[in-house]
Amino acid sequence: MKKLNTSENRPARVVAIHDLSGFGRCSLSVILPILSVMGAQVCPVPTAALSSHTGGLGDVAMLDLTDFILPCLNHYKSLNIDFECIYSGFLSSQKQIDCCLEFYSSYPDALAVVDPVMGDHGKPYRTCTPEIRSRMKELVGVADVITPNLTEAAILLGEEYSRRPLTREQAKSMLLRLSEKGPAQVVVTGCELASGEMANIGYDRDHGSFWYVSCDYVPVSYPGTGDIFASTLTGGLLCGDSLPIAMNRAAKFVEIAVKTTFSCGSDTRYGVMLESALPYLLQRDILNSFNIL
Ligand code: PXL
């Protein structure tokens, strides 16, 4: 794990390279408030502006901003400013992947977080072409931390997606094989374990440790929960959380937001009610609901 230089008297700075989707609570719309509440300074580099996410809300208005990414990088370089973290997510073209690679290589000391957003429930997103799926592996190759869901883990490993519950050995093997692709810290979300628990599982290569945090099953799924998990995890790591504590914080926060929303019976396409859940992140409470895998 990289040593983060937060000795300067200022918040950690995070370059967040994601799309800005106006309605539906995903990507920058959730990443910005989460990291800000957790005390980081977010510098958003929007890859596209959309009227909403692309998950079932009809004709989405979209403005591609790929050509905006590298001018942002060049400006930051000219300012000679440092960043503690570069964090990318949903990407819609190979060129955007090239731009992200350029950002990561320009700040080699920054924590490189790659959320390889490509699909869910065993299927790639409509915009995630075979070329993007293949090139996402290059981003994973330069990452320190990755946060795929089970679908994305299968794509990265070139395996068939399976919903079969994972034994501990299978879970550890998956984490190890993902880590061999580059990242020292791997978290796979939304796994069902052979014990019957739903869990997020993690591996910290520097400590040689495997972890899981189990979460309550809720019979619906909402867009943006992957972004909420990954940004909370990133915020935790930047605040000095160990990997299992950051996983615990992120899982707890997603659980609060999902259960609040489910209790209100809201339209799932509108995302989770992040606004009422955000104050939870102001607490720096001690968490210990993680387990050794
Ligand atoms: O949360 C992932 C995501 C991000 N951005 C856009 C999306 C999605 C998932 O559907 O459509 C535009």
Residues whose N, C-alpha, C, O or C-beta is under 5 A from the ligand:
A	BS01	PXL	D19 S21 C26 S27 S52 H53 T54 G55 F90 V117 G224 D227
